[in-house]
Amino acid sequence: MRYLSTRGDPEQRRFCDILLEGLAPDGGLYLPVAYPRISAQTLEQWRGVYAQQGYAQLAFEILSLYIDDIPPADLLSLCQKTYTAKVFGTTAITPLRPLEPGMFVLALSNGPTLAFKDMAMQLLGHLFEYELARRGEELNILGATSGDTGSAAEYAMRGKKGVQVFMTSPHGRMSRFQQAQMFSLQDPNIHNIAIEGVFDDCQDLVKAVSGDHDFKRKYRIGTVNSINWARLLAQVVYYFAGYFQATDQPGQRVSFTVPSGNFGNVCAGHVARSMGLPIDQLVVATNENDVLDVFFKTGVYQVRSSAQTHETSSPSMDISKASNFERFVHDLLDGDAQRVRRLFQDALSSAGRFDLSSDPLFALAATQHGFVSGRSSHPDRLRTIQDTYRRFGQIIDTHTADGLKVAREHVRDGVPMVVLETALPIKFADTIESALGHAPPCPPAFLDLSERPQRVSVMAPDVNLVKAYIQEHCEAKA
Ligand SMILES: *Cc1c(COP(=O)(O)O)cnc(C)c1O
């Protein structure tokens, strides 16, 4: 399998070459030259693989179609090390549970940080360690987080050889649980940097450091952000695992609703559907930051400034632009890379928007690719959390509540609807408490979390301070 940039850079690359990279050199995102198509027969064979050999083996079958530069025995062992009942809580890894008839929740949030990002990031930790050792290289991951991404990255990379993590976050602005999760890590290769500012300051600092090419090369700076192809690929697996649990007949169709921000999660669903998984609809659920809902309803994609981005009670979906969206637009435009470049490089930077409403291809988003969308607001979220607790005795988190609210608007007769659970409620305890009048249950492993000693350096938003900190910790190690 070879990979190409969405913006037409002619060089084809292999999986391990793009594994450690972010954007393609032309600013585009990597996609495989073609999606492998799965026959109905293979699909039924995989149903047996998942039931009898488990999630790790299923992951290996799927990843093997996209990764041909890691020996199969090694890839299998990486999958087996990643997807264990010990790390993810159950042998199903992503168990499905019913709500009302026809409606299901796919639990993706029982990994180490209690959000779905662990599903991909845990694999990435093992892949990075493997590939860096093979090359005899080291990598310093620099990131910015407002919560889930940073903690998932830290728990994936902790103790891994050849990798250090420098994670910036806005000082005092994450939920208490998220803060305690990150700052209580004592591994010497994990560094928390709390920036006296907001999330955008953190992102600007990361961009400024990465933009200094000499510094970047000298200190081998890398990222693990949501545009990483390996992350997206890892997420494809649970659409298959969810499908097998929701169906028992070959060829039966299922819809998925995905609480969305950067479009990484639902883009993995698009890849699974493009491979031939019988997905009926892919329902994109947004919160008040409804850039994607507006696109799927009108054909207009209009990014927002950070000042126009709402701070909501489903904060992991508070985005101003959706960084993975370019991958879908590339497929929607039938792989016309020059046009993707004009839209994402030219139109977005000059006008901050593009409009596909009058293009006949736009209609294919729904008719050929199965996309529909909806939006949920703070009152919707609270009502959905209350109603789900009252009727089913289940507590769902705020992001999953956005998904469930929108899912109900798109249910079709005879087609199971699967809502992806993207976090556990304890991560957003304050909102749950205001909805239900009591706190959500805390998993046993986290009961003493708030008492654990915390490790963090607080810093002014100054790029030289961040660079000096990285330099000091790289030299101390060398
Ligand atoms: C990251 C995240 C999302 C959004 O996922 P995308 O892949 O960015 O669309 C939704 N919910 C939670 C809890 C998250 O952490």
The ligand as a MOL file (V3000), in Angstrom:
LIG
                    3D

  0  0  0     0  0            999 V3000
M  V30 BEGIN CTAB
M  V30 COUNTS 15 15 0 0 0
M  V30 BEGIN ATOM
M  V30 1 C -11.7510 14.1260 20.4820 0
M  V30 2 C -13.1350 13.9260 20.9750 0
M  V30 3 C -14.2570 14.0730 20.1260 0
M  V30 4 C -14.1290 14.5200 18.6820 0
M  V30 5 O -13.5110 13.5640 17.8700 0
M  V30 6 P -12.9640 13.9660 16.4240 0
M  V30 7 O -12.2090 12.7740 15.9620 0
M  V30 8 O -12.0670 15.1550 16.6480 0
M  V30 9 O -14.1330 14.3110 15.5740 0
M  V30 10 C -15.5120 13.8060 20.6380 0
M  V30 11 N -15.6770 13.4520 21.9360 0
M  V30 12 C -14.6360 13.3080 22.7670 0
M  V30 13 C -14.9000 12.9370 24.1910 0
M  V30 14 C -13.3300 13.5320 22.3330 0
M  V30 15 O -12.2980 13.3940 23.1740 0
M  V30 END ATOM
M  V30 BEGIN BOND
M  V30 1 1 1 2
M  V30 2 1 2 3
M  V30 3 2 2 14
M  V30 4 1 3 4
M  V30 5 2 3 10
M  V30 6 1 4 5
M  V30 7 1 5 6
M  V30 8 2 6 7
M  V30 9 1 6 8
M  V30 10 1 6 9
M  V30 11 1 10 11
M  V30 12 2 11 12
M  V30 13 1 12 13
M  V30 14 1 12 14
M  V30 15 1 14 15
M  V30 END BOND
M  V30 END CTAB
M  END
